[in-house]
Amino acid sequence: MFIVEGKPREAEGIVKIIKESRHDALQVAKDFLEQGLPFVSIIGDDHVYTIEEFSLTIINDPSA
C-alpha cells in the first residue's frame, strides 16, 4: 500500500490518495504534479519518497 500526498504552497488543501501498486501510486503522483501541486511525496516501504526517488524503485525492480 502506498500513500501519495500532494501539498499546495498553502498549509491547507493537502490531498492524500491510497494506491495498492507502485505503478498506480506513481501515476497519481504525476497527476498531482500536472495539477500544479508543487510538493508531492509517496509513503510506502517504511520510507517517504520524492517522486524521483520512487520512480527509481520501479526502474531498479521491474517486477514491482
C-alpha positions as CSV (number, residue, x, y, z in Angstrom):
1,M,0.0,0.0,0.0
2,F,1.3,3.5,-0.9
3,I,0.0,6.8,0.2
4,V,0.5,9.6,-2.3
5,E,0.4,13.1,-0.8
6,G,0.2,16.3,-2.7
7,K,0.7,19.6,-0.9
8,P,0.0,23.1,-2.2
9,R,2.1,26.1,-1.2
10,E,-0.6,27.0,1.4
11,A,-0.9,25.0,4.6
12,E,-4.5,24.0,3.7
13,G,-5.5,21.7,1.0
14,I,-3.3,18.6,1.4
15,V,-4.6,15.8,-0.7
16,K,-3.9,12.1,0.0
17,I,-4.7,9.1,-2.1
18,I,-4.0,5.4,-1.2
19,K,-3.0,3.0,-4.0
20,E,-2.1,-0.7,-3.9
21,S,0.5,-0.8,-6.7
22,R,3.7,1.1,-7.3
23,H,2.7,2.0,-10.9
24,D,-0.7,3.4,-9.7
25,A,1.0,5.4,-7.0
26,L,3.4,6.8,-9.5
27,Q,0.6,7.8,-11.9
28,V,-1.2,9.6,-9.1
29,A,1.9,11.5,-8.2
30,K,2.4,12.5,-11.8
31,D,-1.2,13.7,-11.9
32,F,-0.7,15.8,-8.8
33,L,2.3,17.5,-10.4
34,E,0.3,18.1,-13.6
35,Q,-2.5,19.7,-11.4
36,G,0.1,22.2,-10.1
37,L,0.7,20.8,-6.7
38,P,4.4,21.7,-6.1
39,F,5.2,19.2,-3.3
40,V,4.4,15.5,-4.0
41,S,5.6,12.6,-1.9
42,I,4.9,8.9,-1.8
43,I,4.9,7.0,1.5
44,G,5.5,3.2,1.5
45,D,8.0,0.6,2.3
46,D,8.6,2.4,5.6
47,H,10.0,5.4,3.6
48,V,8.9,8.8,2.4
49,Y,10.0,9.2,-1.2
50,T,10.1,12.1,-3.6
51,I,8.5,11.2,-7.0
52,E,12.1,11.0,-8.5
53,E,13.2,8.6,-5.7
54,F,10.1,6.5,-6.0
55,S,10.4,6.1,-9.8
56,L,13.9,4.6,-9.3
57,T,12.4,1.9,-7.1
58,I,10.3,0.8,-10.2
59,I,13.2,1.1,-12.6
60,N,15.5,-0.9,-10.3
61,D,12.9,-3.6,-9.6
62,P,10.9,-4.3,-12.8
63,S,8.8,-6.9,-11.1
64,A,7.3,-4.2,-8.8
